[in-house]
Amino acid sequence: MNNFLKIFLEVIGVTLPIFAVIAVGFFIKKKGIIKDQNVPFLNKVTYNFGLSSLVFLNIIENKLKEIFDIDILKVIFPTYFLFLIIVFLSFYFLKIKNKTKGAAIVSTYRSNMAFIGMPVLLYAYGSLATAKASIVIACLLPLNILTTALFLRLSDIQDIKDRKTGIKKLVIEIITDPVVIAVIAGLIISYFSYEIPAPIFKFFEILSSLAVPLALISIGASFKFSHIKNNIKYLSLISFGKLILLPLLSLVFSIFIFKVGNLNRDIICILYAMPLAVATFIQSEKYNSDTDFVSSALIITTLISAVTITAWLFILRLI
């Protein structure tokens, strides 16, 4: 009972600061300190400098050869792609705006594994779990960036001619995307266990510290309460899929198909039970998507996850 209470308080301790910073962004906007026209610039700075630096450091700080586990990879990819197909088919035929459709698809499968998942795993399972989790994050990060860019970019294309042009533009955008470049560079450095010089590491560390606070403030500055009411049906569907169906699907693969060990099973389940990733909002702004919908999904899924993550941790200790 004491362990359960500690875990619950730890999750609340992670989610409450996130909401507090988002609230700061909302009140700053309400007081007129940040104007509507300032938010896109804020997002560009966050994405191009803060987020890319954070991704780069997260990857190079982990030694892939030491913590690589094939059992984890056998589960995360089938779970990811099967769920992605389910999500795409669920939203593709709905009669809603293309921008909202793309935002809804992305909001359902993108998870905040780094900022919430890692602290939860560290407290519940220890440092080995977080080391293994870094493999999952490193493997899924390029996929998340590419699929998010694909769904958000194509949902903003109106006709066939624009679609052909848009696909070419998308390829160029992906190749030159700062976060994609950071992922590739990070994986190469991590694979060869190369230690970058301290001044360069500190440079990226300073830039990476911009990512989370600026992203959360920009979310709060863009947030509209009325949008939650207008899309409560879709937001409820997203929350169910992300916080219940996706981790449940990972358990099916872990237990009945690949029969992986308990620690690997729990790591994958918890990471897939995370709320919407902050980076999704930044990318949605970059690709001119429905940012109001994404910010609403972030708030709703993060709030509900305080309960669902605790429930999953409790269930995993029972099975």
C-alpha positions, -999 to +999 in steps of 0.1 A: +000+000+000+029+024+009+046+016-025+014+022-044+010+055-026+046+065-034+042+057-070+009+077-072+026+107-056+056+104-079+033+105-110+014+135-096+048+151-088+057+148-125+024+159-140+017+189-117+048+209-127+039+204-164+004+218-158+019+246-138+042+258-166+014+254-191-007+276-168+021+302-168+020+303-206-018+307-205-018+336-180+012+353-198-009+353-229-040+364-210-020+394-196-009+403-231+028+397-224+028+372-253+008+381-284-006+357-310+020+366-335+048+358-310+038+321-305+050+308-340+084+324-334+086+308-299+078+274-314+105+278-341+132+286-316+121+257-294+120+232-323+151+242-342+174+248-312+160+235-279+143+202-290+170+192-315+197+197-289+177+177-263+172+148-287+209+148-296+220+147-259+194+120-249+208+097-276+245+102-271+243+098-233+233+061-238+256+034-249+236+013-274+259-018-272+256-021-234+218-019-231+206-033-265+179-059-260+164-077-290+133-088-269+123-051-265+127-045-302+106-075-311+077-060-292+079-022-298+077-023-336+048-047-341+029-028-314+037+006-329+028-003-365-004-022-357-016+006-335-007+031-362-029+012-387-058+011-362-055+048-355-053+057-392-083+037-402-103+050-372-098+087-382-093+086-419-130+082-429-143+107-404-159+138-419-137+164-402-113+190-415-080+175-429-059+195-405-079+183-375-078+147-389-040+148-392-037+163-357-060+137-342-041+108-358-007+121-345-021+129-311-033+093-306+001+075-311+027+101-300+038+095-264+057+115-239+082+088-231+112+110-223+097+137-200+072+115-181+081+079-190+117+080-179+111+095-144+083+070-138+105+040-148+134+053-128+114+055-096+094+023-101+121+000-116+155+017-112+183+028-135+185-004-156+149+002-167+157+037-178+188+025-197+167+000-216+140+026-221+164+048-239+167+022-266+129+023-271+130+061-273+160+062-296+144+036-320+109+052-320+120+089-322+130+088-359+098+070-367+077+094-347+093+124-364+089+110-399+053+097-395+042+130-378+057+150-406+040+128-431+005+129-415+006+166-407+022+177-440-001+156-462-032+167-443-025+203-453-024+194-491-055+202-510-054+186-544-034+160-565-011+185-580-003+200-546+001+165-532+029+156-557+046+189-550+040+184-513+056+150-512+088+163-528+088+192-503+082+167-475+112+147-484+134+178-484+119+190-451+125+156-434+161+154-446+169+190-435+148+188-403+170+198-373+156+170-351+161+144-378+197+155-382+201+154-344+188+118-343+211+106-371+242+123-355+233+111-321+229+075-332+262+075-350+280+090-320+263+066-296+270+035-317+307+043-318+308+054-281+325+087-291+327+112-263+322+147-275+344+175-260+330+191-228+326+226-242+305+212-271+284+191-248+278+221-225+268+241-255+241+216-265+231+212-228+224+249-225+203+249-257+184+217-247+173+234-215+152+257-236+131+229-250+106+219-223+098+252-207+094+271-240+073+243-254+050+242-224+047+280-223+038+281-260+012+254-254-004+275-226-002+306-248-021+288-276-046+269-254-084+276-258-107+259-233-136+261-257-118+238-281-120+210-256-158+212-254-160+213-292-140+181-296-147+162-264-158+131-284-126+129-304-104+138-274-121+110-254-114+085-282-077+096-283-073+093-246-088+058-246-066+047-275-034+062-262-037+055-224-055+021-224-055+004-258-019+010-268-003-003-236-028-032-236-017-041-271+019-041-260+011-065-232-005-089-257+026-089-278+049-092-247+030-120-229+013-141-255+033-137-287+070-130-279+069-140-241+095-115-230+108-110-195+088-091-169+111-061-168+111-057-205+073-062-206+068-035-179+092-010-196+074-012-229+039-011-214+047+020-192+063+038-221+034+032-243+010+044-216+024+079-216+003+110-226+008+131-257+044+142-263+052+180-260+072+177-292+040+169-311+027+204-305+059+220-318+057+199-349+020+206-354+029+243-354+057+238-378+035+220-403+006+243-400-017+218-384-046+222-359-025+233-329-056+240-308-066+204-311-031+191-303-028+214-272-062+203-260-052+166-265-020+173-245-038+187-216-065+160-215-042+130-219-017+143-194-045+149-168-060+115-173-026+098-174-021+107-137-047+080-130-041+055-158-003+053-153-008+046-116-033+019-126-009+003-151+019+002-125-004-015-101-017-040-127+019-049-138+028-057-102-001-081-100+005-101-132 
